[in-house]
Structure formats: structure tokens, C-alpha cells
């Protein structure tokens, strides 16, 4: 930029404001240093925190899901075994008394198994004298308690028992029983069986 003073042409330098603006523009064009990457690092840390929280939540959910699944399987197995064993203990064929009594023992463990073994001869004699064949069916059953850690459970069930006497006369009886169960290496087995009174109209 030039101006004329006394007929002479002189050169005027840019003022300080123009110098400052130029320096600012130059600074803006320069690459941002490490301090300028603060927001980027913050975003990365936030993403990492979210991923960690999500993975921790999934692991926690998976652990609880596995526990629930294991408990559900134990419940189903205990219930199924209890139903089958109660039907076995209330069924007998006069033509196969010894074999049926062995099945009774296989369905039991602990004190109940010991009791069945002690009374086996007496039971066999009574069954022969009675001469009745019985077939039991569990019509309803539910677990009233389950300790999966200890491997114990309690069950209540309703049974329909069809009997046929030596003369061929049929009869049907209904019973309600409470049973204790214990998990063994061979699966769930009965540890106790107690009759429960059946209420009229139930």
C-alpha cells in the first residue's frame, strides 16, 4: 500500500491488527497438538467404560441364568423321580413279588431303604397271603421344597391305585403322600414316605 507525501511515494507497513489476524490464521492452520486431542481421548474412555459395563452386565446375567437353569433342571429331575418312585412303591404283582420288592429298594435310599430291606420277608409273606395285584399312578405332584446345594427335596403327591383281588374283583383307591428325596449317584431317590389324610371332596 502506498501514499504520496510531498510528491514522494512511501510504503506503509500493515498495522498491528493485521499482523495479529495473520498470526491467528496461521495458528488455526497448524495441526492440533496433544492438548487438542482431549475430547477424542474422553470419547474413547467413555466407549471403553460402556463396553466394560456391558460385558460385566452380560457376565452377571449369564451367571444368574446358568444358576436358574441348573435349579430348574434339578427341580424337574427331583419331581420326575419322586413321581416314578412313589408309583413303584405302591405297585406290586403277585406273580413277581420278589422282583417288585427289589424295585422298591432301588427306589429308596437311606433309612427308607434300610427299612424295606429289614421288612422284605415279612412284606413278601403278607403280599402272598393277600393275593392282590396293585398298580399305582401319580395323578398330581409338586415339590414343596428343594435344596439343590444339599441335594434334598420334599414332595407331595396324589395317587390313584387300582387293585385286583385273587378272585378278580377290581377296586380303586386314592391316596395322598408326602415324600422326602435325596440326590444320589444314581439320581434322586426316596428317603421317606408319609401318608397324608385326603379331605372329603378334595
C-alpha positions in Angstrom: 0.0 0.0 0.0 1.5 3.4 -1.0 0.7 7.0 -0.2 2.1 10.2 -1.6 3.8 12.6 0.8 5.3 15.8 -0.6 5.3 14.3 -4.0 7.2 11.2 -2.9 5.8 7.7 -2.8 6.3 6.0 0.5 5.5 2.4 1.7 3.3 1.9 4.8 3.6 -1.3 6.8 0.4 -3.2 7.8 -0.8 -2.1 11.2 -0.6 -4.3 14.3 -4.2 -5.6 14.0 -3.5 -7.0 10.6 -0.3 -8.8 12.0 -2.3 -10.3 14.8 -5.1 -11.6 12.5 -2.5 -13.2 10.3 -0.8 -14.9 13.2 -4.2 -16.2 14.4 -5.0 -17.6 11.0 -1.6 -19.2 10.9 -2.2 -20.8 14.3 -5.6 -22.1 13.1 -4.0 -23.8 10.2 -1.4 -25.6 12.3 -2.1 -29.3 13.4 -3.7 -29.6 16.8 -1.2 -30.8 19.4 -1.7 -33.5 22.1 -3.7 -31.0 24.2 -6.2 -30.6 21.4 -6.9 -34.3 21.4 -8.6 -34.2 24.8 -12.2 -34.7 23.5 -11.0 -37.6 21.4 -9.4 -39.4 24.4 -12.5 -38.6 26.5 -14.8 -40.2 23.9 -12.5 -43.3 23.8 -12.6 -43.7 27.6 -16.4 -43.3 27.6 -16.7 -46.0 24.9 -14.4 -48.3 26.9 -16.4 -47.7 30.1 -19.6 -48.6 28.3 -18.1 -51.7 26.8 -16.8 -52.8 30.2 -20.2 -52.2 31.8 -22.0 -54.1 29.1 -19.6 -57.1 29.3 -19.9 -57.1 33.1 -23.6 -57.0 32.9 -23.7 -59.8 30.4 -21.4 -62.0 32.6 -23.6 -61.2 35.7 -26.8 -62.0 33.7 -25.2 -65.2 32.3 -24.2 -66.4 35.8 -27.6 -65.9 37.2 -29.2 -67.5 34.1 -27.0 -70.6 34.5 -27.9 -70.8 38.2 -31.6 -70.5 37.4 -31.2 -73.2 34.7 -29.4 -75.6 37.0 -32.0 -75.1 39.7 -34.8 -75.7 37.2 -33.2 -78.9 35.9 -32.7 -80.1 39.5 -36.4 -79.4 40.3 -37.6 -81.2 37.2 -35.4 -84.3 37.9 -36.4 -84.5 41.5 -40.1 -84.2 40.7 -39.9 -86.8 37.9 -38.0 -89.2 40.1 -40.4 -88.7 43.0 -43.4 -89.4 40.9 -41.9 -92.6 39.4 -40.6 -93.9 42.8 -43.9 -93.3 44.6 -45.7 -95.2 41.8 -43.2 -98.1 42.2 -43.6 -98.3 46.0 -47.3 -98.6 45.7 -47.4 -101.2 42.9 -46.9 -105.0 43.1 -47.7 -108.0 41.0 -48.4 -111.2 43.0 -46.7 -113.2 40.2 -43.5 -111.2 40.7 -43.3 -110.3 44.3 -39.6 -110.7 44.8 -38.7 -108.7 41.7 -41.2 -105.9 42.7 -39.7 -105.7 46.2 -36.2 -105.3 44.7 -37.7 -102.4 42.7 -39.0 -100.9 45.9 -35.4 -101.0 47.4 -34.0 -99.4 44.2 -36.4 -96.5 44.5 -35.3 -95.7 48.1 -32.1 -94.7 49.9 -31.1 -94.1 53.5 -33.5 -95.1 56.3 -36.3 -96.0 54.0 -34.1 -98.4 52.0 -32.9 -99.9 55.3 -36.5 -100.4 56.5 -37.5 -102.0 53.2 -34.6 -104.4 53.4 -35.4 -105.4 57.0 -39.1 -106.0 56.3 -38.7 -107.7 52.9 -39.5 -111.2 54.0 -42.5 -110.1 56.1 -43.8 -107.9 53.3 -43.4 -110.8 50.8 -45.4 -113.1 53.0 -48.2 -110.6 53.6 -48.5 -109.8 49.9 -48.7 -113.6 49.0 -51.5 -114.0 51.6 -53.4 -111.0 50.4 -53.1 -112.1 46.8 -53.9 -108.7 45.4 -52.2 -107.0 42.4 -51.8 -103.2 42.7 -51.0 -100.6 40.0 -50.4 -97.1 41.2 -50.5 -93.9 39.1 -49.4 -90.5 40.3 -52.2 -88.1 39.2 -50.7 -84.9 40.7 -47.5 -84.0 42.3 -45.5 -80.9 43.3 -42.2 -80.2 45.1 -42.8 -78.3 48.4 -39.1 -77.8 49.0 -35.8 -78.1 47.2 -32.2 -77.5 48.4 -30.1 -78.0 45.3 -26.9 -77.5 47.2 -27.7 -80.1 49.9 -29.3 -82.4 47.3 -32.6 -82.8 49.2 -36.2 -82.2 48.4 -39.8 -82.7 49.6 -42.7 -83.7 47.5 -46.5 -84.1 47.9 -48.5 -86.3 45.5 -51.9 -87.8 44.9 -52.0 -91.4 43.7 -54.7 -93.5 42.2 -54.2 -97.2 43.0 -56.1 -99.9 41.1 -56.1 -103.2 42.8 -57.3 -106.6 41.7 -58.0 -109.3 44.3 -57.3 -113.0 43.8 -60.9 -113.5 42.8 -60.5 -110.8 40.1 -62.6 -108.1 41.8 -61.3 -104.7 40.9 -61.1 -101.7 43.2 -59.7 -98.2 43.0 -58.3 -96.2 45.9 -56.9 -92.7 46.1 -54.1 -91.7 48.4 -52.1 -88.6 49.2 -48.5 -88.9 50.3 -45.6 -86.7 51.3 -42.1 -87.9 50.5 -38.6 -86.9 51.2 -36.0 -87.1 48.4 -32.2 -87.2 48.3 -29.9 -86.9 45.3 -27.5 -89.9 45.0 -25.0 -91.0 42.4 -27.9 -93.0 40.8 -30.2 -89.9 40.8 -33.0 -88.8 43.1 -34.4 -91.4 45.5 -37.0 -91.5 48.3 -35.8 -91.2 51.9 -39.3 -91.2 53.5 -42.9 -91.7 52.6 -45.7 -90.5 54.9 -49.5 -90.8 54.2 -51.5 -87.6 54.2 -55.2 -87.6 55.0 -57.3 -86.9 52.0 -60.0 -84.4 52.7 -63.5 -85.1 51.6 -64.4 -83.5 48.3 -60.7 -82.7 47.6 
